[in-house]
């Protein structure tokens, strides 16, 4: 039986927010509901738009992200993973356009989150949002020649630096779009922005829009544990970016910087295929979504300029090495930064060294591999909660521990030394549809494997090397 979601719009209690949009969740005899927290003022002050199809798409992405976060897959799925979700009434102003793309949108969101979505639309009478009496005046938006997503991670940092280095005309600017939910991402973004905007770097070459979107904190009925994955976060990011780009001009591109290894996210073992493999910036999803946007009447092109580069190659070929190396430690790539009770580093060391990387998740491992490739994987005990090569609590041989699972899966994959043909097959199984480029994508994975082997060979202990098949 599907989990049914209904959207209720109430008159907002204060200006500048959508804090009285209510998500109702029904499953058999159970009913839960919550408000959402969408700080819209920063985006609205830029675009002054709450009528276009791009606004409809933005509001749609806000709803899908919050629905995804509200439905805990371990509670509301048949087998502990795949959820069946029916959304009864997404309100949109441009109903005919959204009805036209219903099937393709259902497929795209299902591909993204690994679930089965049935999304239905209804005519909106106008979104209940009251602007603040005094909001920022952005002036002439035509100075912005491109929009780039900026999360505060290493890839988005490189993406911002490369775009800023490419600005030649004094009057041209880059617009950076940032989102924060749990709060920690905002601190990373602010730390980097404060340095990038200094006069001796990129002063007056860019501006940033940062907003918060997430499940609200109002007490509304019985609370349920939130979904811990963030599968639809990229959709929300894209919604914000497209809304901004569209209101600058229909030809303004949206850059989605992500290394090819993470974008492809090849399953490391059969059990991680399909629904269990994250597809947040997968090329197939980006292309699906681009087609949907065109059908909606939104022509802004989307591009991941790094889809054929490993993370190490992104670092190596960044357009300003001096600035990148100055800011690397201000970026955060970790997927599990809040789980520090499982780290080897003590609470005192974590606080003293401002450690934000667990060191054990795949994004942390890929980060270390990329830095090793560039001679930057140093001061490991200062930058990571756990050094996987010198574990204390971390025990690669303890199958009962959750923390070493990513590394064990990676080592098993490396040990198998997959051929290009096998990598191509795995990419197809995991949703790759552009067969004409399959070898290019497979070579990205193959180079990643080579870079991981070099990292382990230079830095790993004998046990890790043995499990990787290096000795």
C-alpha positions in Angstrom: 0.0 0.0 0.0 1.4 3.4 -1.0 2.2 6.1 1.5 -0.2 9.0 0.6 0.8 12.6 0.8 -1.5 15.6 0.8 -0.4 19.2 0.7 -2.2 21.9 2.7 -1.6 25.6 2.2 -2.4 27.9 5.1 -2.1 31.6 5.5 1.6 32.2 6.5 2.1 33.4 10.1 4.9 35.8 9.1 6.2 37.5 6.0 9.0 36.1 3.9 8.5 32.3 4.6 6.4 29.4 3.5 6.3 28.1 7.1 2.6 27.2 6.9 2.7 24.7 4.0 1.7 21.5 5.7 2.6 18.0 4.5 0.1 15.3 5.6 1.3 11.7 5.6 -1.3 8.8 5.5 -0.4 5.1 5.7 -3.2 2.7 6.5 -4.6 4.0 9.8 -1.6 6.3 10.6 -1.6 10.1 10.1 1.4 12.3 10.6 1.9 15.9 9.5 4.5 18.6 9.6 5.2 22.1 8.3 8.1 23.0 6.0 10.7 25.6 6.5 11.4 27.5 3.3 13.1 30.9 3.6 12.1 32.3 0.2 13.0 36.0 0.7 16.6 35.7 -0.6 15.5 34.1 -3.8 12.4 36.3 -4.2 14.4 39.5 -3.7 16.6 38.4 -6.6 13.9 37.3 -9.1 10.7 39.1 -7.8 8.8 36.1 -9.3 6.0 34.0 -7.9 4.0 33.4 -11.1 6.3 31.8 -13.7 6.6 28.1 -14.6 10.1 28.4 -13.1 8.6 29.3 -9.8 6.2 26.4 -10.1 9.2 24.1 -10.6 11.1 25.6 -7.7 8.1 25.1 -5.4 7.7 21.6 -6.7 11.3 20.8 -5.8 10.9 22.2 -2.3 7.9 19.9 -1.8 9.5 16.8 -3.1 12.7 17.4 -1.0 10.6 17.8 2.2 8.4 14.8 1.4 11.5 12.7 0.7 12.9 13.8 4.1 9.6 13.2 6.0 9.0 9.6 4.9 11.5 7.4 6.7 12.2 4.6 4.3 12.8 2.1 7.1 9.3 2.7 8.5 7.3 3.3 5.3 8.7 0.8 2.9 8.0 -2.9 2.2 11.5 -4.2 2.4 13.3 -1.4 4.4 14.3 0.6 1.3 12.0 1.2 -1.6 9.0 3.4 -0.8 5.8 3.7 -2.8 4.7 7.3 -2.6 1.5 8.9 -3.9 1.4 12.7 -3.8 -2.2 13.7 -4.2 -2.1 17.4 -4.9 1.0 19.4 -5.8 -0.4 22.9 -6.4 1.0 24.6 -9.6 -0.1 27.7 -11.5 0.8 26.2 -14.9 -1.3 23.0 -14.6 -1.5 22.0 -18.2 2.3 22.1 -18.5 2.8 19.9 -15.5 0.1 17.4 -16.5 2.0 17.0 -19.8 5.2 15.9 -18.0 3.6 13.8 -15.3 4.9 10.4 -16.5 8.4 11.6 -17.3 8.6 13.5 -13.9 7.4 10.5 -12.0 10.1 8.4 -13.7 12.9 10.9 -13.1 12.1 11.4 -9.4 11.8 7.6 -8.9 15.2 7.2 -10.6 16.7 9.8 -8.3 15.5 8.5 -5.0 15.2 4.8 -5.7 11.4 4.8 -5.0 8.1 4.6 -6.8 6.5 8.0 -7.1 3.0 8.9 -8.4 2.8 12.7 -8.3 -0.4 14.4 -9.1 -1.0 18.1 -9.7 -3.8 20.5 -9.0 -4.5 24.1 -10.0 -3.0 26.6 -7.6 -4.9 29.7 -6.8 -1.7 31.5 -6.1 0.9 30.6 -3.5 0.3 32.0 -0.1 3.5 34.1 0.3 3.8 37.6 1.6 7.0 39.4 0.8 8.8 41.4 3.5 8.3 45.1 3.5 12.0 45.8 3.0 14.0 43.4 0.8 17.3 43.7 -1.0 17.4 45.4 -4.4 19.7 43.4 -6.8 19.6 46.0 -9.6 20.4 44.9 -13.1 20.4 41.1 -13.3 21.9 41.0 -16.8 25.4 41.3 -15.2 25.1 37.7 -14.2 26.3 35.5 -17.1 26.1 32.1 -15.4 24.7 30.4 -12.3 26.6 27.8 -10.4 25.6 25.6 -7.4 27.7 26.0 -4.3 27.3 23.5 -1.5 30.6 24.2 0.4 32.1 21.0 -0.7 35.5 20.6 -2.5 33.9 20.1 -5.9 31.7 23.2 -5.7 34.7 25.2 -4.5 36.7 24.2 -7.5 33.6 24.9 -9.7 33.4 28.4 -8.3 37.1 29.1 -8.6 37.2 27.9 -12.2 34.1 30.0 -13.2 35.5 33.1 -11.5 38.8 32.7 -13.2 36.9 32.6 -16.5 35.3 36.0 -16.0 37.0 38.5 -18.3 34.8 41.5 -18.4 34.7 43.8 -15.3 31.0 44.2 -15.4 30.2 40.4 -15.6 29.4 38.4 -12.5 28.8 34.8 -11.4 25.8 33.9 -9.2 26.3 31.2 -6.6 23.3 29.3 -5.3 23.6 27.7 -1.8 21.2 25.7 0.3 21.4 24.8 4.0 19.2 22.4 5.9 21.0 21.2 9.0 23.0 24.4 9.5 26.5 23.0 9.3 26.6 23.5 5.5 25.9 27.2 5.9 29.0 27.6 8.1 31.2 26.0 5.5 29.7 28.2 2.8 30.1 31.4 4.8 33.7 30.6 5.7 34.7 30.2 2.0 32.6 33.1 0.9 34.3 35.5 3.3 37.7 34.7 1.8 36.6 34.6 -1.9 34.9 38.0 -1.6 38.0 39.7 -0.2 39.5 42.4 -2.4 42.7 40.5 -3.2 40.7 37.6 -4.5 37.4 37.8 -6.3 35.9 41.0 -4.8 32.8 42.1 -6.8 33.0 39.2 -9.3 30.2 37.2 -7.8 27.2 37.3 -5.5 25.6 34.5 -3.5 22.1 33.5 -2.7 21.9 31.3 0.4 18.6 29.9 1.7 17.3 27.3 4.2 14.9 24.6 3.2 13.9 21.7 5.4 11.3 20.1 7.6 9.8 22.6 10.0 10.2 22.5 13.8 6.6 23.1 14.8 5.1 20.4 16.9 2.4 18.9 14.8 1.1 15.5 16.0 3.3 12.5 16.8 6.9 13.0 15.6 8.6 10.4 13.4 12.3 10.0 12.7 13.3 11.8 9.6 14.7 10.0 6.6 18.5 10.1 6.9 19.4 10.1 3.2 19.3 13.2 1.1 18.6 11.7 -2.3 16.5 14.6 -3.6 18.8 17.4 -2.4 20.3 17.8 -5.9 16.7 18.3 -7.2 16.1 21.1 -4.7 19.5 22.7 -5.6 18.6 22.5 -9.3 15.2 24.0 -8.6 16.8 27.0 -6.9 19.4 27.4 -9.7 16.9 27.1 -12.5 14.6 29.6 -10.9 17.4 32.1 -10.6 18.9 31.5 -14.1 15.5 31.6 -15.7 14.8 35.0 -14.2 18.1 36.4 -15.5 17.4 35.1 -19.0 16.3 32.0 -20.9 19.9 31.3 -22.2 21.7 31.6 -18.8 23.4 28.2 -18.0 23.3 26.4 -14.7 26.6 24.7 -13.7 26.3 21.7 -11.4 29.9 20.9 -10.4 30.5 17.3 -9.3 33.3 14.9 -10.1 32.5 12.1 -12.5 33.2 9.4 -9.9 30.5 10.5 -7.5 28.1 11.5 -10.3 28.3 8.0 -11.8 28.5 6.3 -8.4 29.1 2.9 -9.8 27.8 0.3 -7.3 30.8 -1.3 -5.5 28.9 -4.6 -5.1 25.7 -6.1 -6.5 23.7 -5.3 -3.3 24.3 -1.6 -3.9 22.8 -1.6 -7.4 19.7 0.3 -8.5 17.7 1.7 -5.6 20.6 1.5 -3.2 22.9 3.6 -5.3 22.8 7.4 -5.0 22.1 9.2 -8.2 22.1 12.8 -7.1 24.0 14.1 -10.1 23.9 11.0 -12.4 24.2 12.0 -16.1 21.0 10.1 -16.9 19.0 12.1 -14.3 20.4 15.4 -15.4 19.5 14.6 -19.0 16.0 13.4 -18.0 15.4 16.6 -16.1 16.7 18.8 -18.9 14.2 17.3 -21.3 11.4 17.9 -18.7 12.4 21.5 -18.3 12.3 22.1 -22.0 8.8 20.5 -22.1 7.8 23.0 -19.3 9.1 25.9 -21.4 12.3 26.4 -19.5 15.3 26.6 -21.9 18.2 27.2 -19.5 20.9 24.6 -20.2 22.3 22.5 -17.3 25.8 21.2 -17.4 28.2 19.3 -15.1 31.6 20.4 -16.5 33.4 17.7 -14.5 31.4 14.6 -15.4 34.5 13.1 -17.2 37.0 14.0 -14.5 37.9 12.3 -11.2 38.0 14.4 -8.1 41.8 14.2 -8.2 41.8 15.5 -11.8 39.5 18.4 -10.7 42.0 19.4 -8.0 45.0 19.0 -10.5 43.4 21.1 -13.2 41.8 23.8 -11.1 42.4 27.2 -12.7 43.9 28.8 -9.6 46.0 26.4 -7.5 47.1 29.0 -5.0 43.6 30.0 -4.0 42.3 26.4 -4.1 45.0 25.2 -1.7 44.3 28.2 0.6 40.6 27.1 0.8 40.7 23.3 0.7 40.5 22.9 4.4 37.5 25.3 4.6 35.5 22.9 2.3 33.7 19.8 3.6 33.0 16.6 1.6 31.9 14.3 4.4 28.5 12.5 4.2 28.5 11.6 7.9 30.0 14.6 9.7 27.6 14.5 12.6 28.3 10.9 13.7 31.4 11.8 15.6 30.8 9.3 18.5 32.2 6.6 16.2 35.3 8.6 15.3 38.8 7.7 16.7 39.5 11.4 17.5 38.5 12.4 21.0 35.8 15.2 21.4 38.6 17.5 22.7 40.7 17.0 19.5 37.6 17.3 17.3 36.7 20.7 18.8 40.3 21.9 19.0 41.1 21.1 15.3 37.6 21.9 14.0 37.5 18.4 12.5 34.5 18.0 10.1 35.4 14.9 8.1 34.7 11.4 9.5 37.4 9.9 7.2 35.4 6.7 6.8 32.5 7.4 4.3 33.1 7.2 0.5 33.1 11.0 0.0 35.9 11.3 2.6 37.9 8.4 1.0 37.6 9.9 -2.5 38.6 13.3 -1.0 41.8 11.7 0.5 42.5 10.0 -2.8 42.2 13.2 -4.7 44.4 15.1 -2.3 47.0 12.3 -2.3 47.2 12.5 -6.1 48.1 16.1 -5.7 50.5 15.7 -2.7 48.0 17.2 -0.3 46.9 14.2 1.8 48.8 15.4 4.9 48.0 16.1 8.5 45.4 13.3 8.4 44.9 13.2 12.2 44.1 17.0 12.1 41.7 16.8 9.2 39.8 13.5 9.8 38.0 12.0 12.7 39.4 8.6 11.8 42.4 7.6 9.7 41.3 4.4 8.1 44.9 3.2 7.7 45.6 3.5 11.5 42.3 2.7 13.2 41.7 2.7 16.9 38.0 2.1 17.3 37.9 1.6 13.5 38.4 -2.1 12.8 38.3 -3.2 9.1 37.9 -6.8 10.2 34.9 -6.3 12.5 31.9 -7.1 10.4 29.6 -5.9 13.1 30.9 -2.3 12.8 29.0 -0.1 10.4 31.8 2.5 10.0 34.2 0.3 7.9 31.5 -0.9 5.5 32.2 1.7 2.8 35.9 0.9 2.8 35.4 -2.9 2.9 33.1 -2.6 -0.2 35.6 -0.3 -1.9 38.5 -2.7 -1.2 36.5 -5.7 -2.5 35.7 -3.8 -5.7 39.4 -2.8 -6.1 40.5 -6.3 -5.5 38.3 -7.6 -8.3 40.2 -5.3 -10.8 37.1 -4.9 -13.0 37.8 -4.6 -16.8 36.5 -1.7 -18.9 33.8 -4.1 -20.2 32.6 -5.0 -16.7 32.6 -1.3 -15.7 30.5 -0.5 -18.7 28.0 -3.3 -17.9 27.7 -2.0 -14.3 27.1 1.5 -15.5 24.3 0.3 -17.8 22.7 -1.8 -14.9 22.9 1.4 -12.7 20.9 3.4 -15.2 23.3 4.8 -17.8 21.3 5.5 -21.0 23.8 7.3 -23.2 25.5 4.3 -24.6 27.4 6.5 -27.1 29.5 7.8 -24.2 29.7 4.6 -22.1 33.4 4.1 -22.7 34.2 7.7 -21.6 32.4 7.1 -18.4 34.0 3.7 -17.8 37.4 5.3 -18.2 36.6 7.8 -15.5 35.9 4.9 -13.1 39.0 3.0 -14.3 41.2 6.1 -13.6 39.6 6.4 -10.1 40.5 2.8 -9.4 44.1 3.5 -10.4 44.2 6.5 -8.2 42.8 4.6 -5.2 45.4 1.9 -5.7 48.2 4.5 -5.8 46.9 6.0 -2.5 46.7 2.6 -0.8 50.1 1.6 -2.1 51.7 4.7 -0.8 49.8 5.2 2.5 48.0 2.0 3.4 49.0 -0.6 6.0 49.7 -4.2 5.1 46.2 -5.4 6.0 44.5 -2.8 3.8 46.9 -3.6 0.9 46.2 -7.3 1.2 42.4 -6.7 1.1 42.9 -4.6 -2.0 44.9 -7.3 -3.6 48.0 -5.1 -3.8 50.3 -7.5 -1.9 
